[in-house]
């Protein structure tokens, strides 16, 4: 799947990982970035403690997936 065409004002469905392997506040920062980049975006946070879990079925429902940060990242 190619990059979403944000000029067409189509809805972009973004899944962002939020869990222990993401740096503090990094998922929310990526969510804000997506909201500023796309006129119409639905951001969903997914992970071990979130309502949405990450698996093949849920990933197929989104246009973009981001897993920001990680244990090797420093502030």
Secondary structure, DSSP 8 states (H G I E B T S, - for coil): -----GGGT--EEEEEE-STTS-TTHHHHHHHHHHHH-SSEEEEEESTTSSB--SHHHHTT-SEEE----TT---
